């Protein structure tokens, strides 16, 4: 079946080209986009211009320039509901963690550690020189879209393995920045980073590193001092043991302050704290957390069958519940009954942080980021990655 389809009461109508769907299906109110990353912005743009509400999976964009263009476009359509697919922010755990951070309970927050194990997609390699026959039913040129032309090969792009290739995705950093970075970005009111540096193994290839550590620095703001966000990817690549104390998560997010550390999990769905002097993490039933007022909006807990007792102990909800709540919020926003918590103007800025980490990995050089002018200081070779020129030999935008 074509990846583009509309649902009716009795069947799905499939289209080869999303533009034909938008042209012919006048009854479509909203669009869900879950294509490879390099297709997100072209389809988002077409859908918004056609007057459709849009839910787009993370990462929202495939370059820094696309992030900024999509943010600007979404703001120009204020009556359309947009939602980034970083589902964790629609959980009780995320919103309680947000309130804990902003309450000052953790003291002066200086570091954020996000870690992710290796994935099964290609890492640290270049494309093979040989090619394979294109499977029947696959329009390879259309799938490539605006990405540079390359030959088709079995088992290295599909299913889901495209994420490891920079032409289509950005490895675990692009894949999970919108999940693991969003709590810190929002609760600490971070702006664009000022400096990014990446180290690792098997850098400099067409695919993501087999193992890497990316340091992302943010300037002080208001009463908050500077913050360093550190992303770790690859097997057994973890934060220092003193930071991890009491945490056995194989993937996760720790927000470290002078008076305590918060564990939110990689999707930022949890809320557990280890305050100064404690030896282990405790859930949101901690008496100090109980004193903190709730300031963030909540989704209808009864409709989503949340279990407050489990949430208080730090248990994370099943992924189906997480995804359903995020989608539910967007549907309410489409109907005009609510606002989304992660609209494109927020999701695009979180995505930009991930894209800058990918930039540092690809160039293998520290990045001094000039956010106002959208450029890497004294690194003109970065321009082609910050704002890549799309290939139009195979796919012609209308």
C-alpha positions as CSV (number, residue, x, y, z in Angstrom):
1,X,0.0,0.0,0.0
2,X,1.1,3.6,-0.6
3,X,2.4,5.3,2.5
4,X,-0.2,8.1,2.0
5,X,-3.8,7.1,2.7
6,X,-7.1,8.5,4.0
7,X,-9.6,6.4,6.0
8,X,-13.3,6.2,5.3
9,X,-15.9,4.2,7.2
10,X,-15.3,1.1,5.2
11,X,-11.8,1.3,3.6
12,X,-8.6,3.3,3.1
13,X,-8.0,5.2,-0.1
14,X,-4.3,5.0,-0.9
15,X,-2.2,7.5,-2.9
16,X,1.3,7.3,-4.3
17,X,1.8,11.0,-3.8
18,X,0.8,13.0,-0.7
19,X,0.2,16.0,-3.0
20,X,-2.5,14.2,-4.8
21,X,-4.1,13.2,-1.5
22,X,-4.2,16.9,-0.4
23,X,-5.6,18.0,-3.8
24,X,-8.4,15.4,-4.0
25,X,-9.5,14.8,-0.4
26,X,-11.4,17.9,0.5
27,X,-12.7,16.2,3.6
28,X,-9.4,15.8,5.3
29,X,-9.1,17.9,8.4
30,X,-5.8,16.7,9.9
31,X,-2.6,14.9,8.8
32,X,-0.3,12.6,10.7
33,X,3.3,12.4,9.3
34,X,5.5,9.4,10.1
35,X,7.8,9.3,7.1
36,X,11.6,9.2,7.2
37,X,13.1,12.5,8.6
38,X,14.1,14.0,5.2
39,X,10.4,14.0,4.2
40,X,9.0,15.7,7.3
41,X,9.2,19.4,6.3
42,X,8.1,19.1,2.7
43,X,4.9,17.3,3.8
44,X,4.4,19.5,6.8
45,X,4.6,22.5,4.6
46,X,2.2,21.2,2.0
47,X,-0.3,20.2,4.7
48,X,-0.2,23.5,6.6
49,X,-0.6,25.5,3.4
50,X,-3.6,23.3,2.6
51,X,-5.2,24.3,5.9
52,X,-4.7,21.0,7.7
53,X,-3.9,20.4,11.4
54,X,-0.6,18.5,11.5
55,X,0.9,15.9,13.9
56,X,4.5,15.1,12.8
57,X,6.8,12.5,14.3
58,X,10.2,13.5,15.7
59,X,12.6,14.9,14.7
60,X,10.5,17.6,13.1
61,X,13.2,18.5,10.5
62,X,16.4,17.2,8.9
63,X,18.5,20.4,9.2
64,X,18.9,23.5,11.2
65,X,17.5,25.6,8.4
66,X,14.4,23.4,8.1
67,X,13.8,23.7,11.8
68,X,13.7,27.5,11.5
69,X,11.6,27.5,8.4
70,X,9.0,25.1,9.9
71,X,8.8,27.2,13.1
72,X,8.1,30.3,11.1
73,X,5.6,28.5,8.9
74,X,3.7,27.1,11.9
75,X,3.4,30.5,13.6
76,X,1.9,31.9,10.4
77,X,-1.0,29.5,10.8
78,X,-2.1,30.1,14.4
79,X,-5.6,28.5,13.9
80,X,-4.0,25.1,12.9
81,X,-3.1,22.7,15.7
82,X,0.4,21.3,15.4
83,X,2.0,18.6,17.6
84,X,5.5,17.2,17.7
85,X,5.7,13.5,18.2
86,X,7.7,13.7,21.5
87,X,5.0,11.8,23.4
88,X,6.6,11.9,26.8
89,X,5.6,15.5,27.5
90,X,2.0,14.5,27.6
91,X,2.5,12.3,30.7
92,X,2.0,13.1,34.4
93,X,5.7,12.3,35.0
94,X,6.9,14.9,32.6
95,X,4.7,17.7,33.9
96,X,5.5,16.9,37.5
97,X,9.2,16.8,36.7
98,X,8.8,20.2,35.0
99,X,7.2,21.6,38.2
100,X,9.9,20.0,40.4
101,X,12.7,21.7,38.4
102,X,11.1,25.1,38.3
103,X,10.3,24.9,42.0
104,X,14.0,25.1,42.8
105,X,14.0,21.9,44.8
106,X,17.1,20.6,42.9
107,X,19.0,23.8,43.6
108,X,21.3,25.3,40.9
109,X,21.1,22.9,37.9
110,X,24.4,22.7,36.0
111,X,24.3,19.4,34.0
112,X,21.9,17.3,32.1
113,X,22.9,13.7,31.1
114,X,21.0,11.8,28.4
115,X,22.2,8.4,27.3
116,X,21.1,5.8,24.7
117,X,22.5,2.4,23.7
118,X,23.5,1.4,20.2
119,X,20.9,0.7,17.6
120,X,20.8,-2.0,14.9
121,X,20.9,0.5,12.0
122,X,24.1,1.0,10.1
123,X,26.7,2.9,12.2
124,X,30.2,4.1,11.3
125,X,30.1,2.9,7.7
126,X,29.7,4.3,4.2
127,X,27.3,3.1,1.5
128,X,28.3,0.0,-0.4
129,X,29.6,0.3,-3.9
130,X,27.3,-2.4,-5.3
131,X,23.5,-2.1,-5.9
132,X,20.5,-4.5,-5.7
133,X,17.4,-4.6,-7.8
134,X,14.7,-2.3,-6.6
135,X,11.8,-4.3,-5.1
136,X,8.5,-4.3,-7.0
137,X,6.2,-1.6,-5.7
138,X,8.9,0.7,-4.4
139,X,9.4,4.0,-6.1
140,X,13.0,4.4,-5.0
141,X,13.4,7.9,-6.6
142,X,10.4,9.2,-4.9
143,X,11.4,7.7,-1.6
144,X,14.8,9.5,-1.9
145,X,12.9,12.8,-2.4
146,X,15.1,15.8,-1.9
147,X,18.0,13.6,-0.7
148,X,21.1,13.1,-2.9
149,X,20.8,10.2,-5.4
150,X,22.2,6.8,-4.4
151,X,21.7,3.2,-5.5
152,X,19.3,0.9,-3.8
153,X,20.7,-1.8,-1.5
154,X,18.9,-4.5,0.3
155,X,18.8,-4.6,4.1
156,X,20.6,-1.3,4.8
157,X,17.8,1.3,4.4
158,X,14.7,-0.7,5.2
159,X,12.9,-1.3,7.5
160,X,13.8,1.6,9.7
161,X,17.6,1.4,9.0
162,X,17.5,4.7,7.1
163,X,17.8,6.3,10.5
164,X,21.5,5.6,10.6
165,X,22.2,7.4,7.4
166,X,22.8,11.2,7.5
167,X,21.1,11.7,4.1
168,X,17.8,10.5,5.7
169,X,18.1,10.6,9.5
170,X,20.7,11.4,12.1
171,X,21.2,8.3,14.2
172,X,20.2,8.1,17.8
173,X,20.9,11.8,18.4
174,X,18.4,13.0,15.9
175,X,16.0,10.2,16.7
176,X,15.9,10.9,20.5
177,X,16.8,14.6,21.0
178,X,13.1,15.5,21.0
179,X,12.4,13.0,23.7
180,X,15.4,13.2,26.0
181,X,16.2,17.0,25.6
182,X,12.7,18.4,25.9
183,X,12.3,18.5,29.7
184,X,15.6,20.3,30.3
185,X,14.9,22.7,27.3
186,X,11.5,23.7,28.6
187,X,11.9,23.6,32.4
188,X,15.3,25.4,32.4
189,X,14.1,27.8,29.7
190,X,17.2,27.2,27.6
191,X,17.9,29.2,24.5
192,X,20.0,28.0,21.5
193,X,23.3,26.5,22.6
194,X,26.5,28.4,22.4
195,X,29.1,25.6,21.9
196,X,28.9,22.0,20.8
197,X,31.7,19.5,20.7
198,X,31.5,15.8,19.8
199,X,33.9,12.9,20.3
200,X,33.6,9.2,19.5
201,X,34.4,6.2,17.4
202,X,33.9,5.8,13.7
203,X,33.1,9.4,13.0
204,X,33.4,10.9,9.5
205,X,31.3,8.4,7.7
206,X,28.0,8.7,5.9
207,X,26.3,7.0,8.8
208,X,26.1,7.8,12.6
209,X,29.0,7.0,14.9
210,X,29.2,3.6,16.6
211,X,29.9,5.4,19.9
212,X,29.9,9.1,20.7
213,X,29.6,11.7,23.4
214,X,28.3,15.1,22.5
215,X,28.7,18.1,24.8
216,X,26.2,20.9,24.3
217,X,26.7,24.2,26.3
218,X,24.0,26.8,27.1
219,X,24.6,30.3,28.5
220,X,23.4,31.5,31.8
221,X,20.0,33.1,31.8
222,X,18.2,35.1,34.5
223,X,18.9,33.5,37.9
224,X,20.1,30.3,36.3
225,X,23.8,29.6,35.6
226,X,25.2,28.0,32.5
227,X,24.1,24.5,31.7
228,X,25.9,21.6,30.0
229,X,23.8,18.9,28.3
230,X,25.8,15.7,27.5
231,X,24.5,13.1,25.2
232,X,26.0,9.6,25.2
233,X,25.3,7.0,22.5
234,X,26.7,3.5,22.1
235,X,26.9,0.3,24.2
236,X,28.1,0.9,27.8
237,X,28.6,4.6,27.1
238,X,27.2,6.0,30.3
239,X,27.4,9.1,32.5
240,X,30.0,9.1,35.3
241,X,29.3,6.7,38.2
242,X,28.8,9.5,40.7
243,X,26.1,11.0,38.5
244,X,24.5,7.6,37.9
245,X,24.5,6.7,41.7
246,X,21.2,4.9,42.4
247,X,20.2,4.6,38.8
248,X,20.4,1.4,36.9
249,X,18.6,2.6,33.7
250,X,20.2,1.3,30.5
251,X,18.9,4.5,28.8
252,X,17.7,7.7,30.5
253,X,17.9,11.4,31.4
254,X,19.4,12.8,34.7
255,X,19.1,16.5,35.6
256,X,21.7,17.4,38.1
257,X,21.5,20.2,40.6
258,X,23.4,21.3,43.7
259,X,20.7,20.0,46.0
260,X,19.6,16.9,44.1
261,X,19.2,14.9,40.9
262,X,16.0,14.1,38.9
263,X,15.6,11.0,36.9
264,X,13.1,11.4,34.0
265,X,14.0,8.5,31.7
266,X,14.9,8.8,28.1
267,X,11.3,9.7,27.1
268,X,11.1,12.1,30.0
269,X,8.0,10.2,31.3
270,X,9.2,9.6,34.8
271,X,9.7,11.7,37.9
272,X,12.1,10.4,40.6
273,X,14.4,12.4,42.7
274,X,17.6,11.7,44.7
275,X,18.0,14.7,47.0
276,X,21.3,15.6,48.6
277,X,22.3,12.9,51.2
278,X,19.9,10.3,49.7
279,X,21.3,7.0,48.4
280,X,18.5,6.2,46.0
281,X,15.8,7.7,43.8
282,X,12.3,8.1,45.0
283,X,9.1,8.8,43.0
284,X,6.8,11.8,43.1
285,X,5.4,10.6,46.4
286,X,8.5,12.1,48.0
287,X,7.2,14.5,50.8
288,X,9.3,17.3,49.3
289,X,7.7,16.9,45.9
290,X,4.2,16.7,47.5
291,X,4.7,20.3,48.7
292,X,5.2,21.6,45.1
293,X,2.0,23.1,43.5
294,X,0.9,21.8,40.2
295,X,1.2,24.6,37.6
296,X,1.2,22.7,34.3
297,X,-2.1,21.8,32.5
298,X,-3.1,18.1,32.7
299,X,-4.9,15.9,30.2
300,X,-8.2,14.3,31.3
301,X,-6.7,11.6,33.6
302,X,-10.0,9.6,33.8
303,X,-10.4,9.3,30.1
304,X,-6.8,8.0,29.8
305,X,-7.0,5.7,32.8
306,X,-3.9,7.0,34.5
307,X,-3.0,5.3,37.7
308,X,-1.9,8.1,40.1
309,X,-0.5,5.7,42.7
310,X,1.9,4.1,40.2
311,X,2.9,7.5,38.9
312,X,3.7,8.7,42.4
313,X,6.1,5.8,42.9
314,X,8.0,6.7,39.7
315,X,6.5,4.0,37.5
316,X,6.3,4.9,33.9
317,X,3.1,4.3,31.9
318,X,2.9,1.8,29.1
319,X,4.0,3.3,25.8
320,X,0.5,2.8,24.4
321,X,-0.9,5.1,27.1
322,X,1.9,7.7,26.5
323,X,1.2,7.7,22.7
324,X,-2.6,7.8,23.1
325,X,-2.5,10.8,25.5
326,X,-0.3,12.8,23.2
327,X,-2.5,12.1,20.2
328,X,-5.6,12.7,22.4
329,X,-4.4,16.2,23.3
330,X,-3.7,17.0,19.6
331,X,-7.2,15.8,18.6
332,X,-8.7,18.0,21.3
333,X,-6.7,20.9,19.9
334,X,-7.9,20.2,16.3
335,X,-11.5,20.5,17.6
336,X,-10.6,23.8,19.3
337,X,-11.1,22.4,22.8
338,X,-7.4,22.6,24.0
339,X,-3.9,23.7,23.1
340,X,-1.1,21.2,22.2
341,X,1.8,21.1,24.7
342,X,4.4,20.6,22.0
343,X,3.5,22.7,19.0
344,X,6.0,23.0,16.1
345,X,7.4,26.3,17.4
346,X,8.7,24.4,20.5
347,X,9.5,21.1,18.8
348,X,11.5,22.8,16.1
349,X,13.8,24.5,18.6
350,X,14.4,21.2,20.4
351,X,15.1,19.5,17.1
352,X,17.6,22.3,16.2
353,X,19.7,21.3,19.3
354,X,19.9,17.8,18.0
355,X,20.8,18.9,14.5
356,X,23.6,21.0,15.9
357,X,24.9,17.9,17.7
358,X,24.8,16.0,14.4
359,X,26.7,18.9,12.8
360,X,29.5,18.6,15.3
361,X,29.7,14.9,14.7
362,X,29.8,15.2,10.9
363,X,32.4,18.0,10.9
364,X,34.4,16.5,13.8
365,X,35.1,20.0,15.0
366,X,33.8,22.1,17.9
367,X,31.0,24.4,16.9
368,X,30.7,28.0,18.2
369,X,27.1,28.6,17.4
370,X,25.9,32.1,16.2
371,X,22.2,31.6,16.7
372,X,21.2,35.0,15.5
373,X,22.8,34.5,12.2
374,X,22.3,30.8,12.0
375,X,25.9,30.0,11.3
376,X,28.9,28.2,12.8
377,X,31.6,30.8,13.6
378,X,34.7,30.5,11.4
379,X,33.5,27.2,9.9
380,X,32.2,28.0,6.3
381,X,32.2,24.2,5.5
382,X,29.3,23.9,8.0
383,X,26.9,25.9,5.7
384,X,26.2,23.0,3.4
385,X,24.9,20.9,6.4
386,X,23.1,23.7,8.2
387,X,21.1,24.6,5.0
388,X,21.6,21.8,2.5
389,X,20.4,22.3,-1.1
390,X,17.8,19.7,-2.0
391,X,18.4,17.4,-4.9
392,X,15.6,18.0,-7.4
393,X,16.7,15.5,-10.1
394,X,14.2,12.9,-8.9
395,X,11.5,14.8,-7.1
396,X,10.1,18.1,-8.2
397,X,8.2,20.2,-5.6
398,X,5.0,21.6,-7.0
